[in-house]
Amino acid sequence: MVRLPASHDLDCLVRAPGFVLGNWPTPLECLDTELGPIWVKRDDLSGFGRGGVKTRKIEHLIDYVAPRGYREVITVVANITNLAHDIGPAVARAGIRSTVFAVDEPSIPAASRTEFFRGADAGVALLGTSQVLAAAHLAYAAARSSARGRRTFVALPSLSHPSALVGAARGFLEMVLQFREAGSYPEVVFITVASGATYAGFLLAERALAAAGLPPIQVIGVQVHQHRARVWIAGLMRWSKWSLGLSTPASRIELIDSALHGGFGRFSREIVDTCHDVQKRHGLRIDPIFGGKTWTVMERWLADKRPRGPVVYWHCGYTPDWESMGVLCRR
């Protein structure tokens, strides 16, 4: 059986979680494309709720909050996310309540928001566009919960917490083991970056692998949100290294923002066509708000580069509501 090298940092990352939601490992598939073979890490088949890489983060967040006696998780999301649908049922399995505040970003008609969040099992409160007001609602909800005798955990957007980064890092290590078992090793990984928590987790894993003597892996993040991702990612990594006691060196943050198209939720006709083409040719469903942007950037990158090793497209998940919500945001 192929194993990872022994090291303190890798050991910190691969410790088994105490709470499992998904079906691991997710498949690693090779697609034959005009630009050469592209490997796809199918976290869209993670097997819980709407599927996706968020399942990994939710698992490890539960493994953090449940043993520490937290009885409610409160967090904030944007309009377009599967997290609002999955966080409630997930933490409920551990006997934990959840409250989700949804900020109106990107701003869409009230009827569309109501319809999108109707299927979410967590209690979702729809807010306006103000980030300051959202923070105030989180603080007030946490105070009320504590006053009722419940220890409350306030999760930053996209569950940006060291425990969640560990979940993402373990997924990256899982992918590396799959390649090594097949006698290969990835050279480049493309990943969609919204908040940046998953990307930060990948960098933690990649640096730990390199420090243990394995070849470096280029991790390219494709931004779909216009916030200061580099600063946020760097902060999350420093927080996680301190919290977990990691000694991994600083990582190069490599982000591409050419597919933003004016901001979160906006996309071009070219990206929509790419999504349809990928589904027709390969049977792979991606949406133009998230994964379609990453695929488009990857194709352009491959047209200019000639990597020697495997190129991986990380399928973070699929947004089934994109046609009803994204079209309202399209420029």
N, C-alpha and C positions, 0 to 999 in steps of 0.2 A: 504494500500500500504506500502510495506517495504521501510524504508528509512535508510540512513546512520546516525550515531550519529552526533550531532551538535558539530562542532569544527572549530576553525579559519583555520587550515591547510586544512581540508577537504573542507571547503567552498572555499578556494583559488583554489583547484584543480577541483571542480565540476562546476564552473561557465561555463555557456553554451558558446560554441564558436560562433563567428559571421559568420562563413563560414562552410558549411556542404557539404562534397563530398560523404561520405559513407552511407551505410544503417545500422543504429544502432538500437538496439544492434545486434551484430553478434551472430549466434547460439552457444549454449553450448550443446554438444552432449556427450552421455555416450557410450563408446565402451566396449563390453564384451570380454576380452582377457584372455589368459591362466594365466596371472599374476594378474588377478583381473580386476575390472572396471577401465577404464581410461577415464577421461573427456577431451574432446577436445574443446578448444575455437577456433571457426572457423573464425579467422580474414582473412583467405584466401577468405572468402565470403564477404569481406567488400564492394564490389559492385562498386568500381571505378577503371578504368584502369585494370591493372593486378591483382588487389586485394592485400590485405595484411595489416599488421600493419602500414606500412608506410603511408597509407591513413590517419590514425589518426594524425600522425606527420605533414603531409602536411597541413591538415586542420588548425591546430593551428599555424603553421608557417605563413600561409596566414592571419590568424586573427591577427597576430602580425605585419606583414610588411605592409599590405594594409592601416590600419588606420594611420600609421606613414608616409605615403606618399612615400614609396619605389615604384619604377616603374620597377625595374629589380632585379631578383634573380640570383646570380652566385654561383655555387657550383662545387664540384669535386666528382667523383665516381670512383670505381674500375671497372674492366671488367665485373664482374658478379653481376648485380643488376637490379631490376625492377624499381628503383627510376628514372633512366634516361628516362624511357618510360612514367612515370606518372607525373613528376614534371612540365613539359612544359604545357600539357593540363590543369593541375590543376591551376597553377598561371595565365594562360591565362584567365580563367573564372573571375578572379578578375582584369583583365586588366593589368596584369604585365608580362613583358618579362622574358625570362629565357635563361641562357647560362650554359652549362654543359661541364666540362673538364673531360675526362676519362683517368685515369692512367692505364698503361699496367700492371695490377696486378690482378691475376696471368698472366704472360706473355704468350700470345698465338699468332698464326699466324695472320697476318694482314687481310687476307680474312675472317677469323672467326669473328674478331672484327668488321669489316665493316658490315657484315651480321647481327650481333647481334644488333648493334646500328642503323641499317637502319630504323627500325620501330619507333624509338624515335622521337616524335614531337618537342622536344626541340632541339635547336642548339647544337650539340655535337661535340666537338673538341677532336680528338684522340691524346693523348700525349704518351711519352715514359714511362720508369719506374721510372724516377727521381721525388721524392717528392718535392725536392727543386725547380725544374723547374716548377712543377705544381703550387706551391705557387706563383712563379713569374708570371705565366700566369694569375692566379686569380687577383693578384694585378694590373697587366697591364690592364686587362679587366675592372676592377672596375674603374680605373683611366680614361679610355677612355669613359666609360658610364657616369661618373660624368661630364666629360668635355663636353658631349653632352646635359647636363642639366637633366639627369635622376638620381634620388637618388637611389643608388644601395646597396643591401643587400648581403653580402658575407656569405654564409652558410657553416659551417664546414662540413666535411664528414658525411654522413648519417643524415644530418640536425641536427647535435648535437648543440642544443640551448635550453634554458629553455622552450620556447613555445612548442617545439617538445616533451620534456619530459612530459609536462602537458598532451599532447595528449595521450601518452602511459599510464600515470597515470590514466587518465579517463577511458581507456580501462580496466585497472585492477579493478577499482572501479565498473565498469559495470559488470564484471564477478562476483565480490563478491555479488552484489545485486541479480544477477540471482540465485546464490546458496542460499542466504537468503530467497528469495521468494519461493524456493523449500524446505525450512526448513533444510538447510544444510550449511556447511561452508568448504572452501578448506583448506587442510593441507599443500600441496606441489604444487608448480607450476614450471614446466620446460620450459625454454625459450632459444631460440638460441641467441647467443651473437656474433655479428660481430664487429661493432663499440662500442656497449655497451649503446647507447642512450635509446633504449627501455627498457633494463634491469634497467638502472638508474631510469627511470620513474616509473617502477614497484616498486622499492625500496622506492621511495618517497611516493607512495600510501600506501604501506604496513606499513611503519613506522607511517604514519598519522592515519591509521586505529588502529594500536596498541596503539598509544598515546591516541586515543579516547575511549579506553576500549575494543576493539574487540580482539579476540585471534590472536597471531602472525601467519604469514604464511611463510613457508620456500620457498624462491625463489631461484631456482638453475639455473644458467646460464651455457650453454654449449658453449664453445668457438669454433668458426670456423675460427678465424683469430688470427695470432700469435703475434699481437701487445700487448703493455703493457696495457691490458684492465683494470686491477684494478686501476691503476693510473688515467687513462682516466675517468673511471666511477666515482671515488671519486671526481675528479675535476668537472665533470658535475653536480654532486649532490650539491657540495658546491656552485657553480655558481647559480644553480637553487634555492636553499634555500635562498640565498642572494637576488636574483632578485625578487622572489615571496614573500619574507617576511615570510618564513616558519620557524617553531620552532621544527621540527621533530628531534629526536636524531640521532646520527650516526647509520648507517646500516652495518650489516655484509655482505660483498661482497663474495658470495659463487660461485666460478667458477670451472668448470671441463674442463680440456684441453686434456683429453685422446683420443679425436676423431679428433685431428688436422691432423694426418697422414702426417706430414711434412710441412703443411702450408695451406694458403687459397686456396680453389679450389681443393685440393687433397682429395681423399677418397679411401676407400678399396672396394674390391668386396663384403665383408660382408655387408657394408652399402648399396650398390646397391641392394643386395638380400633382405635386410630389407625393402627397399622402395617398391620393387615389392610385397613383402609379405603383407605389410600393405595395399596396394591398392587392392590386391586380396581378403584379408580377410574382410576389412572394407570399401572399396571403397574410401579410403582417399589417395589423391595424395601428396606425399612428395618427395623432391629431395635430393640426397646424398651430395650436397654441403652445405646445410643449415639444413633443418628439419630432414633429415635422420640421421644426426649425433646426433641430440638431442634425437630422438626416440631411437636410439641404446643405448645411455648413460642411458636414463630413464629405459629401459628394464633391463639393468645390475643392476641399482640401486634398482629396484623393486624386483629383484631376491634375493637381500641381505637384504632388509628392509621389514618391515610389518607395513606400516602406518595405523593409525586408521581411518583417514579421507580421503576425496576425493583427488586424485592426478590428476593434470591438465597438459595436453600437450598443449602449446600455439602454434597454427598453424599460424605462421607469414606470410605465403604466399608460393607460388609455383613458381619455376623457370622453365618455359617451355623449355628453351634452354639448359638445363644442359647436355643432351646427346651429343650435338654438341660442347659444350664448355668445360664442365668438363672432358670429356674423354681425352681431350688433356693435362689435368693437372694431370690425375690420375697416381699415383705411382704404 
